[in-house]
Amino acid sequence: MNKTKQIMLALLLAVVPAASLQAKGKTDFSSYFDQKTLPFKMAEIKRPSIPSHEVKITDFGGKNDGRTLNTEAFAKAMQALKEKGGGRLIVPAGIWLTGPIEFENNVELHLETGSLLFFTDDRSQYPLVESYYEGLSSRRCKSPLTAFNKHDIAITGNGSIDGNGQAWRPVKKMKLTDRQWQSLTKSGGVTNENGSIWYISKEVLNISEDPMYFQNARISGTDEAWNVLHDYLRPVMVNFVGCKNILLEDASFENSPAWNIHPNMCENLIINNIQVRNPWYAQNGDGLDIESCKNVLVVNSSFDVGDDAICIKSGRDKEGRDRGIPTENVIIDGNTVYHGHGGFVIGSEMSGGARNILVRNCLFTGTDVGLRFKSTRGRGGVVENIWCDRVNMTSIEGEAVIFDLFYSVAADDPIPQASVETPDFHKIYISNVTCQNAKKAIKMNGLPELPLYDIFFKDCYFHSRLGAEINQVKSVTLENTLIENEKGPRLTQRNTIKIIEK
């Protein structure tokens, strides 16, 4: 190799993470787990084990005309693969209308280029099942893509998955143009009394405005009480619970009824080169919610969603604390977020804790907030050993970095004693972060009974209209951190014990 080629290769390797280079036929993920570059110990995650046996959905009567309901064909295909010990279910190009699909062990759902898995808007096709939502166990409508306690499962290929979310979601008028709002309201459904929110039906409107419906279902536990709530209990689109060895690769996931992708209490998860999209006005339209999971790799993917984009959770309040399963050993590398309430988020349902999480080489452009840490009294849980490195941000509508432990607390509430219900955020390291154009550089708002502590900023640059606001913090370090704000003070502090600037 001549000297010129050596220089060119060196430049390429300097800007392209080694793990994003392609091994023969498959991405090589090994360099992500190099212990020299990881701030915590983590074993390499392997791809799921999928037998070589292959079938096509057309082998089971599937039709790609966009009109034929293929739910039975997918169920037959999954059963056939189960009997063979697993394999690959190939979905050719075309529009495949279907109801919920449930995975079996050792099965890969492969969507070929030009294929669209299009989930029906007939809500009766989604029965109520025991599940989880927003950190609590609950009955929900069955998710379009479901796996409970399975192992070695995958969704791959360059096709797309559409959850037909508009058949489920409420919409706020403030998030649409006048023409969009007029078109929506003329399509059917109803609006609330002041005309600010559109709902799919009068029944869903009534349930949304009266918490007694949900309380009655939880207290009585009867099928009758729960069935009243059916259309209100929107499903997440991808719901994997208690599963091991999962791969999501190359496919597009879009237009979900609620959260888009929700792995819960799972282990060994690889997400590579996927595209996650929801309309920006999508209510509860999160991109990826990783809840109580261990050993996770999220790389080379893009998110453009209606709520938090990449979010870490671990259960809510006492149920989450009793479950006691933290989200831990997570690498988030080389991802782009175009829209979302937060680019990377921890909380607010994090009662089981979160630790050993690395976010690096990411770009957030146009998100409401960049790095978002949120919780509140009653949650409890410990969040520690979090590293955010080499994150670039542009056009952030709110704060580039925010810690808010008053997420749903009134400022004048009485101050309780610290307890297991008090969230504990510490040992959080933010380095090499560049933000161009935010409303505010940094906001830190801890709890007086247990302030934030051991928060470290190093080699960061923020250009913002407002500077940094630090409140109820025991200790924060700002090392080589430049804040260029257009108005007001660079740094405002209240109820803060120690700010170290280097």
C-alpha angles and dihedrals in degrees: 000000000000123000095256092055090047090054092047092050091048091052091049093051090048093061102030116065109237092236092060092063113100123249114204106300096339139056113258109227098177098103092060087068097051104138090213091067100033119087091210137036115267131160119229115269115229129212116260118269108252120176117233093244111118136193133174125227087235088065087071099046098274117161126199098204096112091239106067114085107232100188093113092046092055091047091051091048092051091048092050091051090047090056090051093049094258137300143157124318108202120206110196126209116297140073111296111195111199149149124234119330119208121201129229127206119286094012129139119196104208118194112199122215110285095025123128121193099205117189117215122254089219098111092195087073090069109072122199113264136175106268144128135266133176091357098308135094111252143146111265136170109274112270121246090240114032139174126168120189094341130142135214101018130154144181112201143155136072097281128109137245120209119190095195088232096172088073088066114024130092114226129213116225092220090066096057136065117248091256092050091049092050091049092049096049092047090054092068135265125094140266128226122257097277093040096241100118131042121212131191092239145359089252093057090046091054093048092048092054098042116056090191090082092061094039091052092052093049095046099042096035091200123148089232093058093046094046090059086063096048101114092039093057097079114191128231108243101234112032116178113170126183093352132146132209105018131174128191110179139168098339128117120238115195150158099021124183090235128338112008106218121013119176107182126189090348131146132211104016126173121190113182134172098342128147118223118192138172128162108272089240093052109133109232086357097157119168107214124359112187106194127185091335130149127210107013132171119191113178145157094005136131131220130195108167149147100246136011111348108204109013135179118209138163110183134294133274118311095350091054093046092048090049087052098191112140124200103246144163099031129161118193109182138163099002131144126212116195100177136002142116087262133009095212117009139181115195160304091179097045102125093134091055137240130238144158098033125154124193115183144151093022133144125210115188122177098355121146090237131006111211109013127189114179140168141132145211113297095035100086116178133127122255112191144144097037119158124193112182134168097005117159123199136185134181097007109180095206132007124348088212124014134178110186119172090166090071093141103004127109113236092233096052113125114265112247128202115270111263143149086294092062116095114232118206118179145130094048116156122198116182141163092011117158121191123182114192116359130155091236130009101215136356121186118180114170131175118267092225091055114010123201112269142182095026113158131196118185133175094353132150126199127183109189144144091244129032131228126311116198121184133165095005124144097196136358129166123209107190118180088339117152121199115188106186125176099219141011127022121329092228131020119186133184131172090000122141104195135013113175116197120189 
